[in-house]
Amino acid sequence: MKTVYRTIYYFVYCALLVACNQTINASTPTLKPSPTQTPSSTMIPTVTATVTRAPYREPTLIPTIEPEKIPTLLNNLSIETLNTFNGHNLQHITGWDNGFNGGMWHRGSRNSQQGYKWLDSSHILLFPATGETTSPNWNTINVCPVVINIDSGKIWLPPIDRSLNEGRWFSLAIPRWSSELELLVTGETLDRKEGVSTFTPDGKRVTHYEGELIDISPSAERVFISGNTWIDLRSGKKVDFGWNTNGLGWDADGVGSNTKRFFPIWSRDETQIYFCCYYYGNAKTGESYTITNGDAIFDGGPFVDEYRRSLGHAYGVWLNDHIVMGRSDVWFFSDLGFIMIFDVVERTYHNLGVVANLPDAFNNSYSYKSISPNGDYMYVTPGAQSSIDPQVYLVNLKTFESQLYHVSDMSWMANGKYALLHTYHQLTNGEYSVETQVLTLSDKTLRAFPATSNLSRSDWLASDWHLNKDVHLSISIENQYLVVQALTFQPLINQRYEVLLSSDFNTSYQTYPRAVFMSPQNDRIALIAADDSIWIMDYPALENLEQVTPPQENAKDIFWSPDGRYLSYIDGTDIYIVDTIDTP
């Protein structure tokens, strides 16, 4: 680790991708390498492959295709079978010289899509690039979605009709896949009227609701459309919030200037929505109301600001079932210098710093805030962390009681019961050592991170760690070893198992994201070698290492299919699919 300072708040004029006029953002994360440790046990699988890394080439500007020609040209897409590799069938989706929107790290925002997405084990949603334009601060890539059946080769183009995407600052990336409903959700115009439709993966329309699409919920099981209407796509239930839009800048049909800029803030169960400025609706109770800017209240009274700023905010997140935390933006509203929260029951804004007793350094838009997986806690770090006296505040989101910890950073464990507290100490050589403590969130018990104990192969197989929900699993490649560590919390033990990889597995370059990742069924892991070849290994046995793809020039967007049978990736202008189970 080279530094203890985390960049908390930054603005990136990043690549915006437009899916037939829809935008997509992208940014690139950094990784912290883990220290190398001496192996205690080895297992050498037998593989035969010699690999070398191909040089990386910078992407070039994508030529723009005229919109009316896109549907016809997309018929050139096809899926072809290639020669087998090490006994595994290999296919590729080809015929589109512009390639796909790939190779970027996506944060899952409303306007983000990767180059492709598995819908189920037979269908892939593709985002072929149809053009690219450049400007001083960002590039805009145009894409048009296509669904392909990898068994039959059939393709179809989902509709993406949404007039609000035209010229909108924050357009909505459609279609969206609902894994629970197993349906595509998108905007569709029928009889010259905009609406929302759902489709099966093969393109059969299941439902259609008339009304201009405003937003799709995070799960894609619910939508919000013009006319102030919330719709549950599973049950078909509709709730009209009946908002009084007089004086709120809305058009007669309930779609106005605010909803053309802002999205609803969905509660965790997606039955409540709130957005600026200022609308609230509860689909469970049917309660709804609006507040005009002149009537907005703060701590129960009128909001008065010497700079005449408002309580408006384009974004936000629900902290519990009745509190919404506003998030400032750089386009529409000025930063007030504190974190605003809105109580939908009291219908008033509050200052989170006052409610949770947070110092000014933590109570602003520059501070970093992270909510636990179960939604019970939030930790806050300052915009510039001190290397002498680092501080992190932990806030209980049910009571808003806060507690100070003199540590540099915090990370949640996946089950939300525990957190790891990290303190960085600078060494004389300029490097940093890390001191870690384990925090039990229920009773705030702090324990020192346990010393690492090494496991034999028989001990590892007997443990079967991946089935235990109170275990944090970490898999990495260190030098020529695959390292698997399991941190159990009751009792607190950190155990380590190492596998010596074959010398044919090139590990000279392993500092990029997702060098190792687990299958959806948790029964196999995929490893990416330095030459971008892909290998698989059984888990938890940690044996049968096997190379399943040849070396690649620049493999990216590597994913398992939902059933864990296929591995897919983008290389160049094609998408490759390898069958990891059946052989010819």
N, C-alpha and C positions, 0 to 999 in steps of 0.2 A: 504494500500500500504506500503510495507516494505522498498522499496528502490527507489531512483530516477535514478539509473544508469541502462541503458539498454545495454545489450550485443549486440554490433553492428555487429561485424565480427567474426565469429567462424567457425571452421572446424569440422564437425561431421563425423566420420567414421560410417555411419548409415547402417541400414539393406538394402541390395541390393537384389531385387527380380528379377528373370530372367524368363520371360514368354516364355517357350520353348527357352531359351537363350536370354531373354530380361531382362534388369535390372530395378529395382524400388527402389527409395530412400524414406525415411520416417524420420520425426522428430516430436517432441511433443511440442506444444505451452504451454504458461502459461496464466492464466487469472488473472485479477485484480478484487477482490470482490468489489461490490458497497456498500456504506453505507446504513444501515437499517434506515427506516423512519417510523413514526407512521401512521397507516392506517387511512383513513378518511371515507371510506364506505366499506361495506361488502356484499357479496352474497355467500350463502352456498349451493352448489349443493348437491344433494343426490346421494351417491354412496355406494356400499357395497363391501368392499374388505379389508382383513387384510394382510399386507405385511411385510416381513422381508428380510434383505439383506444377500445374500449368500456370503461366503468368496471368495476372489480372489485367483486364483491359477496361478503360473508362468507357461508359455508355455514350452513345452518340444521340443527337437529336432525332426524334421519331418523326417521319414525314406524316403530314396530316391527310386523312382520307375524307373526301367529300361525304357529308352525312347521308345523302340519298343512296350512295353506293355501298354503305356499310352492310346492310342486311344481305345483299347479294354476295359480297365478298366473304362474309362470314360462313357461307356455305362451303368455302374451300377448306374449312377446318375438318380434320379427320383424325381418327385414332388408328395407328398402325402398329403391327407387331414387329419387333426387332429381333435380332439374334439373341438367343438365351445367354445369360452370363452366370457362370458357376452353377448351371442347372436351374436357373430361375427365369421365368418368362419376363421379358422387358418390353413395354409398350411406350409409345410417345404420342402426345397430342400435337399435331403439326399442321402446317398449311397457313400459318399466320406470321408473315415475315416481320411484322412490327413487334412481335412478342407480347408479353403479358406484364401487367403491373406487378413487378416482383422485386425482391432484393431489398425491401425496406422494412424497418421495424415499426409496427403499428401499435398504437395505444388503445385501440378499441373505441375511439370517439365516434359520434354519429356519422361523421363523414369519412370514415376509414374503411378501406377494403384492402385485402392482400391480393396477390395475383390470381389466386383461385381459392376455392373452399370446397372441401368434401361435404356433400349434403347427406348422403348415406353411402353404403358400400358399392353402389353402382352409378352414382351421379355426382358430377363435379360442376360447380358454378365457376365459370371462367370470366376473367376480366381482360379481354384482348385490348391492347393499346391501339387507338385509332388516330393518334396524333399527339404532338407535343409543341408547346410554344414556350418561349423563354422571355424573361424580364429581368431587370437588375437584381431583384431580391428572391425570385423563385421561378421554378418551371411549372407549367400546368400540363398534365398528361390527361388526354381524353381516353376513356375506355367505354366499352359497351358490353353488358353482361350477356353470357351465353351459357346454357346448360347442356352438358353432353352426357349421354349414357355410355359408359365405357364398355358395356357388354354388347350393345347393339350398334353403337356408333351414331345413334340418332341425336341430332342437336335441335334446340329450339331457343328462341329469343324471348325472354320474359318482357312484358311491357314495363316501362319505367316512366309513366306519365305523371308528372308532378310539376305544375306550372310554377310553384314557389321555388323550384330549383333554378329557374331562369333569372340570372342576375342576382341571386340571393347570396349574402355574405356567407351564411352557413347552410349550405344545401344538405339534403338528406341522401345518404348513399342507399340506393335500392337496386334490386330486391334484397330483403333480409330473410334469413333462414331461421325458422323456429324448430329447434331440435326436439322440443316436447310435442309440438303439434305435427311435426314432420311435414311442414308446409312452407312454401315460399310466400312472403308477404310483400306486396308492391303496390304502386299506384297504377291505375288503369282507367282510361277514358272509354266509356261505352255510350253510344248515342250522343256524342258530343258533351257528355257530362263526366267530370272527374269523379273518381272513386277509389276504393281500396279493394283489391282482390287477393285471394289466396289460391295457390296452385300446388298440385302434386309435383314431385320431381320430374315427371314425364310431361308436364305442361297441361294437365287437365284442371280447369277452373273449378274450385270447390265452393267458394263464397264470393259475393261482391256486395260492397256497401257504398252507396252513393254519398259523396261528400269529399271535398278537397283534403288530401292527406296533409296533416300538420306534423305528426310525429309517430314513431313506432317505439313501443316500450323496450327496455333492455332485453327482455326475454323474447321479444317479438310475438308475444301472446296477446297483446292488447295494442290498440291504436287510438289516436286522438285525431278527430277530423273537424272540418269547419262546421259551424252550427253549434259549437260548444259541446261536442258529443264524444264521450268515452265509450269504447266498444271492447268487449271481451271476445276475442276470436274463437275461444274454445266453446263457450256457451251461447254466443250470439247476443248476450245481454248488452243493451244500450242504456246509457245514462246521459241525459241532456242537462247540463249544469245551469242552463237558463240565465247566463250572466247578463246583467244589465250593462250594455256596452256604450251607453250614452256618455259622451265626453271622454271616452277612453281611447280614442283614435282608431276605433274598429270600423270596418265596413258593415253594411247592412246584413250580410250573411254571416257575420261573426268572425270574419277573417280580416285582421287589420294590420297596421304597421308594426305592432309589437310582435305578433306571431310570425311575421315575415322575417323578423330578426332573431327571435328567441325561441327556445324550445321549452316545453313543460319539464319541470323537475319531478321525476317519478319517485314515489315512496318505494321502500324496499319490496312491499307486496304489490306494488303497481296499482293500488286502488285509490290513491290520492295523488293529485297533481297540484303544483303551485308554480306560477311563473310571473315574471315581472311584465307590466307593472299595473295593477296587482290583482291576480286572479287565483281563486282556490276552489277545488272541487273534490268531493269525497263520493266515490261510486258505491261504497257500502251503505252509507247513510242517506245519500242524496243531497247532503248539505253542500251549499256553494255560496260564494259571495265575491264581490269585487270591491276594490278600494281605489279611489282616484288619487293622483299624486298629491292633491291639496289636502286629502284626508288621511294620508299615511301618518301613522303615529309611531313614536319611539318612547319606550318605557311608559306607555299609557298616555302620552301627551304629544302635542305637535312637534315634529322634528324641525329644529332650527339650526342652520349651519351658516357661519359667517361668510363662507365662500359660495353660498347658495347651491351647494351640491344636494343631490337627492339620495334617497335610499335605494335607488334602482340597482339591479345587478342582472347580468345576462345569464349567469350560471348559478348553480347551487347543488347541495346534496342534503338529503334528509339525515339528521343525526339520530332521531328516534321517531316515534309515530306521530309527533305533533310539533317538532322543531326542525326548521330548515335553515341550513347555514348558507348564506349568500357568498358567492365568489365574484370578485371584481374582474373586470376585463379592461382591455386597453382601447376599445373602440367606442363604446357608448356611454360609459359612466366613469367618473373620477373616483379614485381611491379615497375613502373617508378617513383612513388612518387607523381603523379598527375593524374587527371581524363582526359583521352583523348577523344576527340570527332572528328568524321570524317564528313566533308562536302562532300556529294556525287556530288554536283554541282562543287565546287571548286577543288575537288579531292585532298584535303589536310587535315591533322590532325591539331587540335588546342588543347590548354590547356584550359579546362573548367574554371579553377580558374582565368585565365587571362580574358577570354571572359565574365564571369559572375561576376567578382570581388569577388571571394570567398577566404577567408584566407586559409592558408595551412592546418589548422586543419580540414577543411571541404572538401578540395580538394585532397582526397586520397581514396584508396580502402577500408579503414576502416570506412569511414563515411557512415551513413545510408541515403539512397536516396529513396524517394517515389513520384510517379507521380500521379497527380489527375485523377479521373475516366474519365474525358473528355480530358485528355492529354494536358491541357493548362499550368499547373504549376507543379513544382517539389520542394519539400522541402528537405533540407539537414541538418542533425545533425552531430556533431562530434562523433568520435569513443568513447570518454569518455566525457560525458556531465558534465559540472560543476554544483555543487549544490549551489554555491554562485552567479555566474553570468551566468546562462544558456543562450544558444544562438541557434537560428534556422534561417537558411536563406531560403527565398522563392524566387524561380527563375521563371520568366516568360519565358516559352519555345518558345514563338514566337519572343520576343525581346532579351532574355537573360539578362534583367535587374534583379537585385537581391535586396532584402530588408531584413534587419536584424530585428529579433524580439527577445526580451529578455525573452524567455519562455523556458520551459523544453522540450516540445514535441508538436506535431501537429497531427491532424487526419482529414481526408477528410469526407465531407458529400457525400452521394451517388450520388447526382446530379452534383457534381463538381462545384457548385456555391459558396459554403461556406466551411470554415474550422474551427475546434475548436482548440484553442491554450490553452495548459495546463501548469501551473506553479505549482510545488510541493514545499510545505513549511513544514519543519521538525518541529514537535511539541516537547514539553518537555518530553513526554513519549516515544519518539523514533518513533512514527508513523508520517505519513505525511498527510497534508490536501492538497486539490487540488483547485486551482483558475483557472477558465475557462473563456475564452473570445471567442466571435463569430466574425470571420473575413469574411466580404463580399469580395470575390476575385476581383470582377469587379472594385470597387473603393477603396479597402483597408480600408474600414470602420471597426473600432473595436468597439464592444459593449460588455458590461458585460453580462455574462451568467445570464439569468433571474431567479428570485426566483421561486421555484416550487409552482404551484397552484394545488389544489386537485379538481378533478372532481366528480360529482355525476354520477350515471349510465345513467340517461337521457341525461346529457350533453355529455357523452362519445359517446353514440349511435348517437347523432345528429352531432357529429364532423366528424365521418367516416374518420378517419385520414389516413388510409392506401391507399386511393385513391388520396391523395394529394401528388404530387411529391416534393413539397418544405417542406416536413415534415420528420424529422429523428425519426424513431420509435425504441424504446428500450424495450425489454421484458425480465424479469428476475424473479427468485424466491428468495424472501427474507423472511427468517423464514417460516411462514405458509401462506405467501401471494404471489399471482401472481401479479407482478407489471408491469404495462404498462405505459411508458412515451412517450409523443409526443412533440418534439421540433419543433415549427413552426418558420420561419425566417421573414416572413412579414405578421403580426407583430411578434416580437420576444417574444414568450411565451413558457414556458415549463410546460406542464400539465401532471398530474399523476393520474392514476386510479388504484385501488387496489381491488383484489378479494381474500377473505378468502377461502383458499382451505379446503376441507374436512379433518377431522382428519385422515381418512384412507389413505390420500396421504402422504407418508413418505418423509419428506424434510430434513432429518438429514445429507444428503451428496449431495450437489448440486454445487460443485466447479469444475466440469469437463466440457469440451466443449460441446456445443449443448444440454444443459439441456432443452432448449425451442427452437423450430424452427417452422417456418411458412410453410404452404402448398403452392404448386406452384400457386394456385389460390387465395391466401391471404384470404381464407374464414375460415380456421381452424388452430389451433396451436396444436403441439404435445409437451407433457411434459414428461420428464424422471424422475421417482421417485428414491429414494435412493436405492431401491432394484432392479433397472433397469426395473421395469414394465413401460409400456408406456400408457399414458393417452391422450385423445384429448378433445378439447374445441372449441366451435364455436367462430368465430371472425368476426366482432368487438363486437358482443353481449356479449362475455366473459361469456357464460353460457353453460349448458349441459356438465359439466365435466364428463368424462366417461373413465373407465379403459378398455383397449382393448386387453392387453396381460397379462399373469400371470407374477409373479416375475421371473427374469432371473438370471443365475449365473454370466454372464459377457456379457451383450448385448453391441454390438458395430456396427459401420458402419450402423447407422439408417438413412433411407431415405424414402421420399415420392415417390410414382410413379408419372410419369409426369402428369397424369390426377387427382392426388390428391385422388384417391380412396384407394390405398393400402399404408400400412406402412410395411417396411421390415427391418430386422436386422440380424446380425450374432450372434449366441450363440453356443459356442462349435464348433462342426464341421459341423453344419447345418445352412442354411439360412431360416429364418421364414418370412412368408408373412401373414398379417392380413388384411381382408377386412373391412374397417372402415365404409362402407356405407350399403351394402346389408347384411341382416341377413337371416338365414334359415327360 
